[in-house]
């Protein structure tokens, strides 16, 4: 049995991606402009695209990196 991968194009600032867990709170803490910036960076880093789980995990586990890209001091 071979599973098929399905990738959807999304725009983070349109908030049409359903984050889950703590990634949802992290994404909701950003403005549309900040989400546009993160989206552009991720497009450069992953030109072939990423899965929904990868995107969610970046917002969950690597949010300090996202804040660094945006010039935001991470909360202690």
PDB file of N, CA, C and O in Angstrom:
ATOM      1  N   UNK A   1       0.849  -1.187   0.000  1.00  0.00           N
ATOM      2  CA  UNK A   1       0.000   0.000   0.000  1.00  0.00           C
ATOM      3  C   UNK A   1       0.880   1.230   0.000  1.00  0.00           C
ATOM      4  O   UNK A   1       1.723   1.403   0.880  1.00  0.00           O
ATOM      5  N   UNK A   2       0.687   2.068  -0.969  1.00  0.00           N
ATOM      6  CA  UNK A   2       1.462   3.298  -1.079  1.00  0.00           C
ATOM      7  C   UNK A   2       0.528   4.484  -0.892  1.00  0.00           C
ATOM      8  O   UNK A   2      -0.501   4.592  -1.560  1.00  0.00           O
ATOM      9  N   UNK A   3       0.900   5.372   0.024  1.00  0.00           N
ATOM     10  CA  UNK A   3       0.076   6.551   0.296  1.00  0.00           C
ATOM     11  C   UNK A   3       0.431   7.673  -0.671  1.00  0.00           C
ATOM     12  O   UNK A   3       1.582   7.818  -1.082  1.00  0.00           O
ATOM     13  N   UNK A   4      -0.560   8.448  -1.018  1.00  0.00           N
ATOM     14  CA  UNK A   4      -0.367   9.589  -1.892  1.00  0.00           C
ATOM     15  C   UNK A   4      -0.217  10.850  -1.044  1.00  0.00           C
ATOM     16  O   UNK A   4      -0.972  11.061  -0.095  1.00  0.00           O
ATOM     17  N   UNK A   5       0.754  11.680  -1.388  1.00  0.00           N
ATOM     18  CA  UNK A   5       0.936  12.957  -0.703  1.00  0.00           C
ATOM     19  C   UNK A   5       0.138  14.017  -1.434  1.00  0.00           C
ATOM     20  O   UNK A   5       0.142  14.077  -2.664  1.00  0.00           O
ATOM     21  N   UNK A   6      -0.548  14.854  -0.670  1.00  0.00           N
ATOM     22  CA  UNK A   6      -1.317  15.949  -1.245  1.00  0.00           C
ATOM     23  C   UNK A   6      -0.818  17.248  -0.614  1.00  0.00           C
ATOM     24  O   UNK A   6      -0.849  17.403   0.607  1.00  0.00           O
ATOM     25  N   UNK A   7      -0.365  18.166  -1.442  1.00  0.00           N
ATOM     26  CA  UNK A   7       0.087  19.465  -0.963  1.00  0.00           C
ATOM     27  C   UNK A   7      -0.899  20.526  -1.427  1.00  0.00           C
ATOM     28  O   UNK A   7      -1.337  20.525  -2.577  1.00  0.00           O
ATOM     29  N   UNK A   8      -1.238  21.421  -0.524  1.00  0.00           N
ATOM     30  CA  UNK A   8      -2.125  22.541  -0.841  1.00  0.00           C
ATOM     31  C   UNK A   8      -1.333  23.833  -0.742  1.00  0.00           C
ATOM     32  O   UNK A   8      -0.482  23.984   0.134  1.00  0.00           O
ATOM     33  N   UNK A   9      -1.614  24.753  -1.634  1.00  0.00           N
ATOM     34  CA  UNK A   9      -1.006  26.068  -1.509  1.00  0.00           C
ATOM     35  C   UNK A   9      -1.840  26.885  -0.546  1.00  0.00           C
ATOM     36  O   UNK A   9      -3.066  26.933  -0.645  1.00  0.00           O
ATOM     37  N   UNK A  10      -1.153  27.530   0.391  1.00  0.00           N
ATOM     38  CA  UNK A  10      -1.842  28.343   1.385  1.00  0.00           C
ATOM     39  C   UNK A  10      -1.165  29.706   1.473  1.00  0.00           C
ATOM     40  O   UNK A  10      -0.046  29.895   0.996  1.00  0.00           O
ATOM     41  N   UNK A  11      -1.854  30.632   2.080  1.00  0.00           N
ATOM     42  CA  UNK A  11      -1.300  31.932   2.412  1.00  0.00           C
ATOM     43  C   UNK A  11      -1.491  32.118   3.906  1.00  0.00           C
ATOM     44  O   UNK A  11      -2.622  32.177   4.390  1.00  0.00           O
ATOM     45  N   UNK A  12      -0.390  32.210   4.637  1.00  0.00           N
ATOM     46  CA  UNK A  12      -0.484  32.289   6.094  1.00  0.00           C
ATOM     47  C   UNK A  12      -1.277  33.501   6.559  1.00  0.00           C
ATOM     48  O   UNK A  12      -2.063  33.402   7.501  1.00  0.00           O
ATOM     49  N   UNK A  13      -1.078  34.653   5.902  1.00  0.00           N
ATOM     50  CA  UNK A  13      -1.760  35.863   6.368  1.00  0.00           C
ATOM     51  C   UNK A  13      -3.260  35.809   6.125  1.00  0.00           C
ATOM     52  O   UNK A  13      -4.012  36.554   6.754  1.00  0.00           O
ATOM     53  N   UNK A  14      -3.709  34.939   5.222  1.00  0.00           N
ATOM     54  CA  UNK A  14      -5.156  34.751   5.055  1.00  0.00           C
ATOM     55  C   UNK A  14      -5.715  33.829   6.125  1.00  0.00           C
ATOM     56  O   UNK A  14      -6.926  33.642   6.249  1.00  0.00           O
ATOM     57  N   UNK A  15      -4.799  33.260   6.891  1.00  0.00           N
ATOM     58  CA  UNK A  15      -5.156  32.373   8.007  1.00  0.00           C
ATOM     59  C   UNK A  15      -6.043  31.219   7.537  1.00  0.00           C
ATOM     60  O   UNK A  15      -6.987  30.818   8.216  1.00  0.00           O
ATOM     61  N   UNK A  16      -5.709  30.702   6.355  1.00  0.00           N
ATOM     62  CA  UNK A  16      -6.482  29.575   5.848  1.00  0.00           C
ATOM     63  C   UNK A  16      -5.800  28.240   6.116  1.00  0.00           C
ATOM     64  O   UNK A  16      -6.168  27.223   5.527  1.00  0.00           O
ATOM     65  N   UNK A  17      -4.813  28.240   6.999  1.00  0.00           N
ATOM     66  CA  UNK A  17      -4.193  27.006   7.454  1.00  0.00           C
ATOM     67  C   UNK A  17      -4.610  26.787   8.898  1.00  0.00           C
ATOM     68  O   UNK A  17      -4.499  27.693   9.724  1.00  0.00           O
ATOM     69  N   UNK A  18      -5.084  25.601   9.203  1.00  0.00           N
ATOM     70  CA  UNK A  18      -5.543  25.279  10.551  1.00  0.00           C
ATOM     71  C   UNK A  18      -4.399  24.701  11.363  1.00  0.00           C
ATOM     72  O   UNK A  18      -4.145  23.498  11.320  1.00  0.00           O
ATOM     73  N   UNK A  19      -3.701  25.569  12.114  1.00  0.00           N
ATOM     74  CA  UNK A  19      -2.676  25.095  13.033  1.00  0.00           C
ATOM     75  C   UNK A  19      -3.354  24.353  14.177  1.00  0.00           C
ATOM     76  O   UNK A  19      -4.544  24.543  14.428  1.00  0.00           O
ATOM     77  N   UNK A  20      -2.597  23.509  14.870  1.00  0.00           N
ATOM     78  CA  UNK A  20      -3.142  22.809  16.030  1.00  0.00           C
ATOM     79  C   UNK A  20      -2.124  22.847  17.168  1.00  0.00           C
ATOM     80  O   UNK A  20      -0.944  23.129  16.960  1.00  0.00           O
ATOM     81  N   UNK A  21      -2.611  22.556  18.376  1.00  0.00           N
ATOM     82  CA  UNK A  21      -1.746  22.576  19.559  1.00  0.00           C
ATOM     83  C   UNK A  21      -1.214  23.974  19.816  1.00  0.00           C
ATOM     84  O   UNK A  21      -1.860  24.971  19.496  1.00  0.00           O
ATOM     85  N   UNK A  22      -0.018  24.031  20.404  1.00  0.00           N
ATOM     86  CA  UNK A  22       0.571  25.330  20.744  1.00  0.00           C
ATOM     87  C   UNK A  22       0.965  26.121  19.501  1.00  0.00           C
ATOM     88  O   UNK A  22       1.149  27.335  19.583  1.00  0.00           O
ATOM     89  N   UNK A  23       1.096  25.468  18.368  1.00  0.00           N
ATOM     90  CA  UNK A  23       1.401  26.192  17.128  1.00  0.00           C
ATOM     91  C   UNK A  23       0.279  27.161  16.792  1.00  0.00           C
ATOM     92  O   UNK A  23       0.528  28.236  16.248  1.00  0.00           O
ATOM     93  N   UNK A  24      -0.955  26.788  17.113  1.00  0.00           N
ATOM     94  CA  UNK A  24      -2.102  27.654  16.837  1.00  0.00           C
ATOM     95  C   UNK A  24      -1.979  28.961  17.608  1.00  0.00           C
ATOM     96  O   UNK A  24      -2.171  30.036  17.039  1.00  0.00           O
ATOM     97  N   UNK A  25      -1.662  28.882  18.894  1.00  0.00           N
ATOM     98  CA  UNK A  25      -1.494  30.098  19.704  1.00  0.00           C
ATOM     99  C   UNK A  25      -0.340  30.940  19.182  1.00  0.00           C
ATOM    100  O   UNK A  25      -0.441  32.165  19.118  1.00  0.00           O
ATOM    101  N   UNK A  26       0.757  30.288  18.807  1.00  0.00           N
ATOM    102  CA  UNK A  26       1.911  31.024  18.291  1.00  0.00           C
ATOM    103  C   UNK A  26       1.556  31.762  17.005  1.00  0.00           C
ATOM    104  O   UNK A  26       1.894  32.935  16.850  1.00  0.00           O
ATOM    105  N   UNK A  27       0.877  31.085  16.085  1.00  0.00           N
ATOM    106  CA  UNK A  27       0.497  31.720  14.821  1.00  0.00           C
ATOM    107  C   UNK A  27      -0.472  32.874  15.063  1.00  0.00           C
ATOM    108  O   UNK A  27      -0.367  33.921  14.425  1.00  0.00           O
ATOM    109  N   UNK A  28      -1.408  32.684  15.979  1.00  0.00           N
ATOM    110  CA  UNK A  28      -2.389  33.732  16.268  1.00  0.00           C
ATOM    111  C   UNK A  28      -1.758  34.957  16.914  1.00  0.00           C
ATOM    112  O   UNK A  28      -2.353  36.034  16.903  1.00  0.00           O
ATOM    113  N   UNK A  29      -0.561  34.809  17.478  1.00  0.00           N
ATOM    114  CA  UNK A  29       0.104  35.944  18.125  1.00  0.00           C
ATOM    115  C   UNK A  29       0.781  36.868  17.110  1.00  0.00           C
ATOM    116  O   UNK A  29       1.251  37.945  17.474  1.00  0.00           O
ATOM    117  N   UNK A  30       0.834  36.454  15.840  1.00  0.00           N
ATOM    118  CA  UNK A  30       1.498  37.245  14.812  1.00  0.00           C
ATOM    119  C   UNK A  30       0.491  38.032  13.975  1.00  0.00           C
ATOM    120  O   UNK A  30      -0.649  37.609  13.786  1.00  0.00           O
ATOM    121  N   UNK A  31       0.935  39.174  13.484  1.00  0.00           N
ATOM    122  CA  UNK A  31       0.106  39.990  12.596  1.00  0.00           C
ATOM    123  C   UNK A  31       0.140  39.394  11.186  1.00  0.00           C
ATOM    124  O   UNK A  31       0.971  38.536  10.888  1.00  0.00           O
ATOM    125  N   UNK A  32      -0.756  39.849  10.335  1.00  0.00           N
ATOM    126  CA  UNK A  32      -0.757  39.392   8.947  1.00  0.00           C
ATOM    127  C   UNK A  32       0.557  39.736   8.256  1.00  0.00           C
ATOM    128  O   UNK A  32       1.076  38.936   7.477  1.00  0.00           O
ATOM    129  N   UNK A  33       1.094  40.912   8.533  1.00  0.00           N
ATOM    130  CA  UNK A  33       2.374  41.299   7.945  1.00  0.00           C
ATOM    131  C   UNK A  33       3.507  40.388   8.390  1.00  0.00           C
ATOM    132  O   UNK A  33       4.364  40.018   7.588  1.00  0.00           O
ATOM    133  N   UNK A  34       3.509  40.030   9.660  1.00  0.00           N
ATOM    134  CA  UNK A  34       4.529  39.109  10.167  1.00  0.00           C
ATOM    135  C   UNK A  34       4.376  37.729   9.533  1.00  0.00           C
ATOM    136  O   UNK A  34       5.367  37.081   9.197  1.00  0.00           O
ATOM    137  N   UNK A  35       3.137  37.287   9.374  1.00  0.00           N
ATOM    138  CA  UNK A  35       2.901  35.996   8.726  1.00  0.00           C
ATOM    139  C   UNK A  35       3.370  36.017   7.271  1.00  0.00           C
ATOM    140  O   UNK A  35       3.901  35.022   6.778  1.00  0.00           O
ATOM    141  N   UNK A  36       3.177  37.147   6.580  1.00  0.00           N
ATOM    142  CA  UNK A  36       3.675  37.282   5.205  1.00  0.00           C
ATOM    143  C   UNK A  36       5.197  37.127   5.168  1.00  0.00           C
ATOM    144  O   UNK A  36       5.740  36.469   4.280  1.00  0.00           O
ATOM    145  N   UNK A  37       5.877  37.739   6.138  1.00  0.00           N
ATOM    146  CA  UNK A  37       7.339  37.647   6.211  1.00  0.00           C
ATOM    147  C   UNK A  37       7.779  36.206   6.449  1.00  0.00           C
ATOM    148  O   UNK A  37       8.686  35.710   5.780  1.00  0.00           O
ATOM    149  N   UNK A  38       7.136  35.539   7.399  1.00  0.00           N
ATOM    150  CA  UNK A  38       7.469  34.143   7.694  1.00  0.00           C
ATOM    151  C   UNK A  38       7.211  33.274   6.468  1.00  0.00           C
ATOM    152  O   UNK A  38       8.012  32.398   6.142  1.00  0.00           O
ATOM    153  N   UNK A  39       6.111  33.514   5.805  1.00  0.00           N
ATOM    154  CA  UNK A  39       5.779  32.745   4.602  1.00  0.00           C
ATOM    155  C   UNK A  39       6.877  32.902   3.545  1.00  0.00           C
ATOM    156  O   UNK A  39       7.291  31.914   2.939  1.00  0.00           O
ATOM    157  N   UNK A  40       7.347  34.119   3.322  1.00  0.00           N
ATOM    158  CA  UNK A  40       8.390  34.364   2.325  1.00  0.00           C
ATOM    159  C   UNK A  40       9.683  33.638   2.703  1.00  0.00           C
ATOM    160  O   UNK A  40      10.355  33.068   1.843  1.00  0.00           O
ATOM    161  N   UNK A  41      10.022  33.662   3.974  1.00  0.00           N
ATOM    162  CA  UNK A  41      11.233  32.972   4.438  1.00  0.00           C
ATOM    163  C   UNK A  41      11.093  31.469   4.241  1.00  0.00           C
ATOM    164  O   UNK A  41      12.017  30.811   3.762  1.00  0.00           O
ATOM    165  N   UNK A  42       9.939  30.929   4.610  1.00  0.00           N
ATOM    166  CA  UNK A  42       9.728  29.489   4.468  1.00  0.00           C
ATOM    167  C   UNK A  42       9.724  29.070   3.000  1.00  0.00           C
ATOM    168  O   UNK A  42      10.201  27.985   2.667  1.00  0.00           O
ATOM    169  N   UNK A  43       9.192  29.916   2.123  1.00  0.00           N
ATOM    170  CA  UNK A  43       9.219  29.610   0.692  1.00  0.00           C
ATOM    171  C   UNK A  43      10.654  29.532   0.180  1.00  0.00           C
ATOM    172  O   UNK A  43      10.970  28.695  -0.665  1.00  0.00           O
ATOM    173  N   UNK A  44      11.526  30.409   0.696  1.00  0.00           N
ATOM    174  CA  UNK A  44      12.939  30.368   0.313  1.00  0.00           C
ATOM    175  C   UNK A  44      13.630  29.126   0.871  1.00  0.00           C
ATOM    176  O   UNK A  44      14.439  28.499   0.187  1.00  0.00           O
ATOM    177  N   UNK A  45      13.306  28.775   2.118  1.00  0.00           N
ATOM    178  CA  UNK A  45      13.937  27.625   2.762  1.00  0.00           C
ATOM    179  C   UNK A  45      13.451  26.291   2.197  1.00  0.00           C
ATOM    180  O   UNK A  45      14.205  25.320   2.146  1.00  0.00           O
ATOM    181  N   UNK A  46      12.205  26.252   1.779  1.00  0.00           N
ATOM    182  CA  UNK A  46      11.586  25.011   1.302  1.00  0.00           C
ATOM    183  C   UNK A  46      10.938  25.234  -0.076  1.00  0.00           C
ATOM    184  O   UNK A  46       9.712  25.229  -0.191  1.00  0.00           O
ATOM    185  N   UNK A  47      11.749  25.426  -1.106  1.00  0.00           N
ATOM    186  CA  UNK A  47      11.183  25.735  -2.431  1.00  0.00           C
ATOM    187  C   UNK A  47      10.287  24.624  -2.993  1.00  0.00           C
ATOM    188  O   UNK A  47       9.449  24.887  -3.856  1.00  0.00           O
ATOM    189  N   UNK A  48      10.452  23.412  -2.524  1.00  0.00           N
ATOM    190  CA  UNK A  48       9.616  22.298  -2.973  1.00  0.00           C
ATOM    191  C   UNK A  48       8.344  22.164  -2.145  1.00  0.00           C
ATOM    192  O   UNK A  48       7.499  21.317  -2.433  1.00  0.00           O
ATOM    193  N   UNK A  49       8.207  23.000  -1.117  1.00  0.00           N
ATOM    194  CA  UNK A  49       7.052  22.947  -0.240  1.00  0.00           C
ATOM    195  C   UNK A  49       7.298  22.051   0.964  1.00  0.00           C
ATOM    196  O   UNK A  49       8.287  21.320   1.015  1.00  0.00           O
ATOM    197  N   UNK A  50       6.398  22.113   1.925  1.00  0.00           N
ATOM    198  CA  UNK A  50       6.477  21.285   3.124  1.00  0.00           C
ATOM    199  C   UNK A  50       5.087  20.753   3.436  1.00  0.00           C
ATOM    200  O   UNK A  50       4.081  21.250   2.928  1.00  0.00           O
ATOM    201  N   UNK A  51       5.055  19.740   4.278  1.00  0.00           N
ATOM    202  CA  UNK A  51       3.775  19.149   4.657  1.00  0.00           C
ATOM    203  C   UNK A  51       3.111  19.998   5.740  1.00  0.00           C
ATOM    204  O   UNK A  51       3.746  20.853   6.357  1.00  0.00           O
ATOM    205  N   UNK A  52       1.847  19.747   5.953  1.00  0.00           N
ATOM    206  CA  UNK A  52       1.104  20.445   7.003  1.00  0.00           C
ATOM    207  C   UNK A  52       1.742  20.180   8.366  1.00  0.00           C
ATOM    208  O   UNK A  52       1.841  21.084   9.196  1.00  0.00           O
ATOM    209  N   UNK A  53       2.170  18.951   8.590  1.00  0.00           N
ATOM    210  CA  UNK A  53       2.799  18.615   9.876  1.00  0.00           C
ATOM    211  C   UNK A  53       4.108  19.366  10.048  1.00  0.00           C
ATOM    212  O   UNK A  53       4.399  19.858  11.138  1.00  0.00           O
ATOM    213  N   UNK A  54       4.907  19.461   8.981  1.00  0.00           N
ATOM    214  CA  UNK A  54       6.158  20.212   9.075  1.00  0.00           C
ATOM    215  C   UNK A  54       5.899  21.677   9.401  1.00  0.00           C
ATOM    216  O   UNK A  54       6.576  22.253  10.253  1.00  0.00           O
ATOM    217  N   UNK A  55       4.924  22.283   8.730  1.00  0.00           N
ATOM    218  CA  UNK A  55       4.600  23.685   8.983  1.00  0.00           C
ATOM    219  C   UNK A  55       4.141  23.870  10.420  1.00  0.00           C
ATOM    220  O   UNK A  55       4.583  24.794  11.103  1.00  0.00           O
ATOM    221  N   UNK A  56       3.263  23.003  10.878  1.00  0.00           N
ATOM    222  CA  UNK A  56       2.782  23.106  12.248  1.00  0.00           C
ATOM    223  C   UNK A  56       3.938  22.943  13.241  1.00  0.00           C
ATOM    224  O   UNK A  56       4.025  23.674  14.228  1.00  0.00           O
ATOM    225  N   UNK A  57       4.822  21.980  12.972  1.00  0.00           N
ATOM    226  CA  UNK A  57       5.952  21.740  13.871  1.00  0.00           C
ATOM    227  C   UNK A  57       6.896  22.930  13.925  1.00  0.00           C
ATOM    228  O   UNK A  57       7.454  23.218  14.984  1.00  0.00           O
ATOM    229  N   UNK A  58       7.089  23.629  12.810  1.00  0.00           N
ATOM    230  CA  UNK A  58       7.935  24.828  12.820  1.00  0.00           C
ATOM    231  C   UNK A  58       7.337  25.871  13.753  1.00  0.00           C
ATOM    232  O   UNK A  58       8.051  26.483  14.547  1.00  0.00           O
ATOM    233  N   UNK A  59       6.026  26.073  13.657  1.00  0.00           N
ATOM    234  CA  UNK A  59       5.375  27.055  14.533  1.00  0.00           C
ATOM    235  C   UNK A  59       5.309  26.572  15.980  1.00  0.00           C
ATOM    236  O   UNK A  59       5.219  27.390  16.895  1.00  0.00           O
ATOM    237  N   UNK A  60       5.352  25.278  16.198  1.00  0.00           N
ATOM    238  CA  UNK A  60       5.292  24.741  17.560  1.00  0.00           C
ATOM    239  C   UNK A  60       6.675  24.671  18.207  1.00  0.00           C
ATOM    240  O   UNK A  60       6.876  25.181  19.309  1.00  0.00           O
ATOM    241  N   UNK A  61       7.625  24.039  17.517  1.00  0.00           N
ATOM    242  CA  UNK A  61       8.918  23.753  18.127  1.00  0.00           C
ATOM    243  C   UNK A  61       9.998  24.779  17.795  1.00  0.00           C
ATOM    244  O   UNK A  61      10.983  24.885  18.525  1.00  0.00           O
ATOM    245  N   UNK A  62       9.838  25.526  16.724  1.00  0.00           N
ATOM    246  CA  UNK A  62      10.862  26.480  16.286  1.00  0.00           C
ATOM    247  C   UNK A  62      10.356  27.917  16.302  1.00  0.00           C
ATOM    248  O   UNK A  62      10.814  28.752  15.523  1.00  0.00           O
ATOM    249  N   UNK A  63       9.412  28.201  17.191  1.00  0.00           N
ATOM    250  CA  UNK A  63       8.841  29.547  17.215  1.00  0.00           C
ATOM    251  C   UNK A  63       9.877  30.588  17.627  1.00  0.00           C
ATOM    252  O   UNK A  63       9.779  31.747  17.222  1.00  0.00           O
ATOM    253  N   UNK A  64      10.875  30.193  18.431  1.00  0.00           N
ATOM    254  CA  UNK A  64      11.959  31.124  18.762  1.00  0.00           C
ATOM    255  C   UNK A  64      12.679  31.574  17.491  1.00  0.00           C
ATOM    256  O   UNK A  64      13.057  32.740  17.368  1.00  0.00           O
ATOM    257  N   UNK A  65      12.866  30.656  16.553  1.00  0.00           N
ATOM    258  CA  UNK A  65      13.508  31.003  15.280  1.00  0.00           C
ATOM    259  C   UNK A  65      12.632  31.964  14.483  1.00  0.00           C
ATOM    260  O   UNK A  65      13.134  32.917  13.886  1.00  0.00           O
ATOM    261  N   UNK A  66      11.338  31.717  14.474  1.00  0.00           N
ATOM    262  CA  UNK A  66      10.408  32.613  13.780  1.00  0.00           C
ATOM    263  C   UNK A  66      10.480  34.006  14.392  1.00  0.00           C
ATOM    264  O   UNK A  66      10.535  35.004  13.672  1.00  0.00           O
ATOM    265  N   UNK A  67      10.480  34.072  15.716  1.00  0.00           N
ATOM    266  CA  UNK A  67      10.573  35.370  16.381  1.00  0.00           C
ATOM    267  C   UNK A  67      11.887  36.065  16.028  1.00  0.00           C
ATOM    268  O   UNK A  67      11.912  37.283  15.848  1.00  0.00           O
ATOM    269  N   UNK A  68      12.971  35.307  15.928  1.00  0.00           N
ATOM    270  CA  UNK A  68      14.263  35.881  15.560  1.00  0.00           C
ATOM    271  C   UNK A  68      14.195  36.471  14.150  1.00  0.00           C
ATOM    272  O   UNK A  68      14.687  37.574  13.913  1.00  0.00           O
ATOM    273  N   UNK A  69      13.581  35.733  13.208  1.00  0.00           N
ATOM    274  CA  UNK A  69      13.427  36.251  11.842  1.00  0.00           C
ATOM    275  C   UNK A  69      12.682  37.583  11.851  1.00  0.00           C
ATOM    276  O   UNK A  69      12.972  38.466  11.045  1.00  0.00           O
ATOM    277  N   UNK A  70      11.724  37.724  12.762  1.00  0.00           N
ATOM    278  CA  UNK A  70      10.879  38.914  12.817  1.00  0.00           C
ATOM    279  C   UNK A  70      11.442  40.010  13.712  1.00  0.00           C
ATOM    280  O   UNK A  70      10.862  41.092  13.808  1.00  0.00           O
ATOM    281  N   UNK A  71      12.573  39.737  14.371  1.00  0.00           N
ATOM    282  CA  UNK A  71      13.171  40.726  15.265  1.00  0.00           C
ATOM    283  C   UNK A  71      12.412  40.873  16.571  1.00  0.00           C
ATOM    284  O   UNK A  71      12.451  41.929  17.202  1.00  0.00           O
ATOM    285  N   UNK A  72      11.720  39.812  16.979  1.00  0.00           N
ATOM    286  CA  UNK A  72      10.945  39.809  18.230  1.00  0.00           C
ATOM    287  C   UNK A  72      11.777  39.110  19.296  1.00  0.00           C
ATOM    288  O   UNK A  72      12.314  38.028  19.062  1.00  0.00           O
ATOM    289  N   UNK A  73      11.881  39.728  20.460  1.00  0.00           N
ATOM    290  CA  UNK A  73      12.576  39.080  21.569  1.00  0.00           C
ATOM    291  C   UNK A  73      11.692  37.976  22.124  1.00  0.00           C
ATOM    292  O   UNK A  73      10.567  38.247  22.546  1.00  0.00           O
ATOM    293  N   UNK A  74      12.177  36.724  22.134  1.00  0.00           N
ATOM    294  CA  UNK A  74      11.375  35.633  22.706  1.00  0.00           C
ATOM    295  C   UNK A  74      11.093  35.873  24.178  1.00  0.00           C
ATOM    296  O   UNK A  74      11.929  36.390  24.917  1.00  0.00           O
ATOM    297  N   UNK A  75       9.882  35.479  24.585  1.00  0.00           N
ATOM    298  CA  UNK A  75       9.537  35.618  26.000  1.00  0.00           C
ATOM    299  C   UNK A  75      10.240  34.535  26.784  1.00  0.00           C
ATOM    300  O   UNK A  75      10.387  33.407  26.314  1.00  0.00           O
ATOM    301  N   UNK A  76      10.673  34.883  27.975  1.00  0.00           N
ATOM    302  CA  UNK A  76      11.364  33.910  28.841  1.00  0.00           C
ATOM    303  C   UNK A  76      10.387  32.975  29.475  1.00  0.00           C
ATOM    304  O   UNK A  76      10.782  32.091  30.234  1.00  0.00           O
TER     305      UNK A  76
END
